[in-house]
Amino acid sequence: MKQGTLVEWYIEEGDTIEVGQEIMDVETDKIAAAVEAPDPGTLRRKVGEIGEIYTVQALLGVIAPEDVSDSEIDAYIAGFEVPKESEEDEKESEPAYQFLELAAGKLRYAKRDGEGSPILFVHGFGGDLDNWLFNIDAFSQPVYALDLPGHGQSFKTLPSAGLNSLVAAVLALIDDQKLERVNLVGHSMGGAVCASLAANYPERVSSVTLISPAGFGDEINGGYIEGFVSATSRRELTPVLKLLFADPSLVTRAMADDMMKYKRLDGVQDALEALSGALFEGGKQHINLTDLLASTGIPVQVIWGEKDSVIPASQATSLPGASVTTLPDAGHMAMMEKAGEVNKLIAEISR
């Protein structure tokens, strides 16, 4: 993201702000989303105006203690300049997409360097590694995210339908990067992939975070699955995508356009039909990983959007021994709608 439009302020000058509090709405070419406060303090001045387009790192507001004078704030605003990126900074800020060559084809992944126990993000059905747009840069540890087979820019022909080929691809990335143990974070179908990997290779996994995961109950919104797979136009796809969010206005035209471009790639339709048939046919889930994962002894947490319209939040308590957090005003894409809270929970279990 290079720029965004300021859509709405949620706070007023003089309000006290807490870390993680939603302070404004910004719309980019990818998604409309609430911006959360990175620091606490008092909002002394609104600078950004609703409806205006601002570049990344532009000054939108000033947080300062009460003893800072208005004249000092005026001087700060007048002298503020958007930081200019050096060539090296620009290079570092670009998505670090890399490819792993497997027998079935190329597997795309992103990597962020860091210190400590690595975190690996696994997206859901029909998604890609960009689903972790608000999460991948939030940690000091090494971070990885990949496009599962059949998704994103990874190879599209699945060696077999079901979870096995997806688990094998994730494990191949772990092996290629010589990671002894990882903290797995999986969303929806990616949650089932992570749970299956942890159950079968517990020695490779330090913790598991499951966000609205598949595999822990029979019920699923069959209309969403069928609608996503069958959609052949933006008009058909947009109402389906709106089911992913508690706030359907987060679905932008660009998001629907990008998804349609993906669905029109060679091999994608066959992959989606094969996976949906194996995992979700008939409006029911055909995988149950509850008992398998519970026996590993690996720390597990479950995060669910209270307003999830795809997989019901009632399934959050179906995994014995897991810690459960239900987030209000979030739908199936809680890692986007409540990124700050989700990132904090992931950080706590991934130390």
C-alpha positions in Angstrom: 0.0 0.0 0.0 1.3 3.4 -1.0 -1.6 5.7 -0.2 -5.1 5.7 1.3 -8.2 7.9 1.7 -9.2 9.0 5.2 -12.9 8.0 5.4 -13.8 8.7 9.0 -12.5 9.8 12.4 -13.7 7.7 15.4 -12.2 10.0 18.0 -12.3 13.7 18.8 -9.5 16.2 19.8 -9.0 15.8 23.6 -9.9 12.1 23.7 -7.6 9.8 25.5 -6.4 6.9 23.3 -5.3 3.4 24.2 -3.0 1.1 22.2 -5.1 -0.9 19.8 -8.1 1.5 19.9 -9.7 2.1 16.5 -9.1 5.8 15.7 -9.9 6.2 12.0 -11.1 4.5 8.9 -8.8 4.4 5.8 -9.6 3.0 2.4 -6.8 1.7 0.1 -7.0 0.1 -3.3 -7.1 -3.3 -1.5 -9.4 -2.9 1.5 -11.2 -0.4 3.7 -10.1 -0.9 7.3 -10.0 0.7 10.7 -6.6 2.0 11.8 -5.6 1.2 15.4 -3.6 3.4 17.7 0.1 2.2 17.9 0.7 4.4 21.0 -1.4 5.7 23.9 -1.9 9.4 24.7 -4.2 12.3 24.1 -5.3 13.4 20.7 -4.4 17.1 20.6 -5.0 17.8 17.0 -6.6 16.3 13.9 -4.6 17.0 10.8 -6.1 14.6 8.3 -9.3 15.6 6.6 -12.1 13.2 5.7 -12.1 12.5 2.0 -8.5 13.4 1.3 -5.9 11.0 0.0 -2.7 10.6 2.0 0.6 8.8 1.4 1.9 6.2 3.9 3.7 8.0 6.8 1.7 11.2 6.2 0.8 13.2 9.4 -2.9 12.6 10.2 -3.0 13.6 13.8 -0.9 14.7 16.8 -0.8 12.9 20.2 0.9 14.9 22.9 0.7 15.4 26.7 -1.5 18.2 28.1 1.5 20.3 29.1 2.5 20.7 25.5 1.3 24.1 24.3 -0.8 24.7 21.2 2.0 26.8 19.7 4.4 23.9 20.0 1.9 21.6 18.3 1.4 24.2 15.5 5.1 24.4 15.0 5.4 20.6 14.9 2.7 20.4 12.2 4.2 23.3 10.2 7.6 21.7 10.2 6.5 18.1 9.5 7.8 16.5 6.4 6.8 13.0 5.1 10.0 10.9 5.6 11.6 10.1 2.2 12.5 6.5 1.7 16.0 5.7 0.7 16.6 3.2 -2.0 17.4 0.6 0.6 14.2 1.4 2.6 12.1 1.1 -0.6 13.6 -2.2 -1.3 12.9 -3.4 2.2 9.3 -2.2 2.1 8.5 -4.1 -1.0 6.8 -7.5 -0.4 9.6 -10.1 -0.1 8.0 -12.7 -2.4 10.1 -15.8 -3.0 9.5 -19.1 -4.7 10.3 -22.6 -3.6 10.6 -25.2 -6.4 8.7 -28.4 -5.7 8.0 -31.4 -7.8 4.5 -30.1 -8.5 5.6 -26.6 -9.3 6.5 -23.3 -7.7 5.3 -22.4 -4.2 5.2 -18.6 -3.4 6.1 -17.4 0.0 7.0 -14.2 1.9 9.7 -13.9 4.5 10.5 -11.4 7.2 13.7 -11.7 9.1 13.8 -11.5 12.9 15.1 -13.0 16.1 13.4 -15.8 18.1 10.8 -18.5 17.4 9.5 -18.3 13.8 5.8 -17.7 12.9 4.2 -19.2 9.8 0.9 -17.9 8.5 -1.4 -20.2 6.5 -4.4 -18.6 4.7 -7.9 -20.1 4.0 -9.9 -21.4 1.1 -9.6 -19.0 -1.9 -7.2 -16.7 -0.1 -3.5 -16.1 -0.4 -0.6 -14.8 1.7 -1.8 -11.2 1.3 -4.7 -12.1 3.6 -2.0 -11.4 6.3 -1.5 -7.9 5.1 -2.0 -6.4 8.6 -0.2 -9.1 10.5 3.1 -10.1 8.8 5.1 -7.1 9.8 3.9 -6.9 13.4 6.4 -9.2 14.9 10.1 -9.2 15.9 10.5 -12.9 15.2 11.1 -14.4 11.7 7.8 -14.5 9.9 6.7 -16.6 6.9 3.5 -16.7 4.9 2.8 -18.8 1.8 0.3 -19.3 -1.0 -1.1 -22.8 -0.6 -1.2 -25.0 -3.7 -4.1 -24.0 -5.9 -4.0 -20.4 -4.6 -2.3 -17.1 -5.2 0.9 -17.5 -7.3 1.7 -21.0 -6.2 1.2 -24.0 -8.5 -2.5 -24.8 -9.3 -2.6 -28.5 -10.0 -3.2 -30.3 -6.7 -1.4 -33.7 -6.4 -4.5 -34.8 -4.5 -7.7 -33.3 -3.2 -8.0 -32.7 0.6 -5.6 -31.6 3.2 -2.6 -33.9 2.6 -1.2 -32.0 -0.4 -1.6 -28.7 1.4 0.1 -30.0 4.6 2.9 -31.4 2.5 3.5 -28.0 0.9 3.7 -26.2 4.3 6.0 -28.9 5.6 8.2 -28.5 2.5 8.6 -24.8 3.2 9.5 -25.5 6.9 12.1 -28.0 5.8 13.5 -25.8 3.0 14.0 -22.9 5.5 15.6 -25.3 8.0 13.1 -24.4 10.7 13.3 -26.9 13.6 10.0 -25.7 15.1 7.4 -23.1 14.1 4.4 -21.3 15.6 1.6 -22.0 13.2 -1.2 -19.5 12.5 -4.0 -20.8 10.3 -7.2 -19.2 9.1 -10.3 -21.1 8.1 -9.2 -24.0 5.8 -5.6 -22.9 6.7 -6.5 -23.6 10.4 -7.4 -27.2 9.4 -4.0 -27.4 7.5 -2.1 -26.2 10.6 -4.1 -28.5 13.0 -3.4 -31.5 10.7 0.3 -30.7 10.5 0.6 -30.2 14.2 -1.1 -33.5 14.9 1.1 -35.5 12.5 4.4 -33.6 13.1 4.1 -32.3 16.7 7.9 -32.2 17.0 8.0 -29.5 14.4 5.4 -27.2 16.1 5.8 -24.9 19.1 2.2 -23.5 19.2 -0.9 -23.3 17.1 -3.2 -20.3 16.6 -6.5 -21.1 14.8 -8.6 -18.2 13.4 -12.1 -19.3 12.6 -10.7 -22.7 11.6 -12.3 -25.4 9.6 -12.2 -29.0 11.0 -13.9 -28.5 14.3 -17.6 -28.9 13.6 -19.9 -30.0 10.8 -21.6 -26.7 10.1 -20.4 -24.3 7.5 -22.1 -21.7 5.2 -22.6 -23.8 2.1 -23.9 -20.8 0.3 -20.6 -19.0 0.7 -18.6 -22.0 -0.5 -20.8 -22.6 -3.5 -21.1 -18.9 -4.3 -17.4 -18.3 -4.2 -16.6 -21.3 -6.4 -19.4 -20.6 -9.0 -19.0 -16.8 -9.3 -18.0 -15.7 -12.8 -18.3 -12.0 -12.4 -17.6 -9.2 -9.9 -21.4 -8.7 -9.6 -21.8 -12.3 -8.5 -18.7 -12.4 -6.3 -19.1 -9.2 -4.3 -22.1 -10.2 -2.2 -20.3 -13.5 -1.4 -17.2 -11.7 -0.3 -19.3 -9.5 2.0 -20.1 -12.6 4.0 -16.5 -12.6 5.2 -16.7 -9.4 7.2 -18.8 -8.1 10.1 -18.8 -4.8 8.2 -19.6 -5.6 4.5 -18.5 -2.1 3.5 -14.9 -3.3 3.9 -15.2 -5.1 0.6 -14.0 -2.8 -2.1 -14.4 -3.0 -5.9 -10.6 -3.5 -6.2 -10.8 -6.5 -3.8 -13.5 -8.1 -5.9 -11.6 -7.4 -9.1 -8.4 -8.9 -7.8 -10.3 -12.0 -6.7 -11.9 -12.4 -10.1 -8.5 -12.1 -11.7 -7.3 -15.0 -9.5 -10.3 -17.1 -10.3 -9.7 -16.8 -14.0 -6.2 -18.1 -13.8 -5.6 -21.5 -15.5 -6.1 -24.4 -13.0 -7.8 -22.3 -10.3 -11.3 -23.4 -10.9 -10.4 -27.1 -11.0 -8.4 -26.6 -7.7 -11.3 -24.8 -6.0 -13.8 -27.4 -7.1 -11.6 -30.3 -6.0 -10.9 -28.8 -2.5 -14.5 -27.7 -1.9 -15.7 -31.1 -3.0 -13.3 -32.9 -0.7 -13.7 -30.7 2.4 -17.1 -28.9 2.2 -19.4 -30.7 -0.1 -23.1 -30.6 0.6 -22.9 -27.6 2.9 -21.1 -29.6 5.6 -17.5 -30.0 6.7 -16.0 -33.4 6.0 -13.0 -33.1 8.3 -12.8 -33.4 12.1 -9.5 -32.7 13.8 -10.7 -32.1 17.3 -9.5 -35.3 19.0 -6.4 -35.5 16.8 -5.0 -32.1 17.8 -6.1 -32.3 21.5 -3.8 -35.3 22.1 -0.5 -33.5 21.0 0.0 -31.4 24.1 1.0 -28.4 21.9 -0.3 -25.0 23.2 -3.3 -24.1 21.1 -5.4 -21.0 21.0 -8.6 -20.3 19.0 -9.7 -16.9 17.9 -13.1 -16.3 16.4 -15.1 -13.4 15.1 -18.4 -13.2 17.0 -20.2 -12.3 13.8 -18.7 -15.0 11.6 -21.1 -15.8 8.8 -19.0 -18.6 7.3 -18.2 -20.9 10.2 -20.2 -20.3 13.3 -18.4 -19.0 16.4 -20.2 -21.7 18.5 -17.5 -24.1 17.2 -14.8 -22.1 19.1 -15.2 -24.2 22.2 -15.1 -27.6 20.5 -11.3 -28.1 21.1 -10.6 -29.3 24.6 -7.7 -27.6 26.3 -7.4 -24.6 23.9 -7.7 -21.1 25.0 -10.5 -19.3 23.3 -11.0 -15.6 22.4 -14.2 -14.4 20.7 -13.9 -10.9 19.2 -17.0 -8.7 19.0 -17.7 -6.8 15.8 -15.5 -9.2 13.8 -16.5 -11.7 11.1 -14.7 -14.5 9.4 -11.6 -12.3 8.6 -10.8 -11.3 12.2 -7.1 -11.0 11.4 -8.1 -8.0 9.2 -10.9 -6.5 11.1 -9.2 -6.8 14.5 -5.6 -7.0 13.5 -4.2 -5.3 16.6 -5.9 -7.7 19.0 -5.2 -10.8 16.9 -1.5 -9.8 16.6 -1.2 -9.4 20.4 -2.7 -12.8 21.0 -0.4 -14.4 18.4 2.6 -12.7 20.0 1.7 -14.0 23.5 1.6 -17.6 22.5 4.6 -17.4 20.1 7.3 -16.2 22.5 
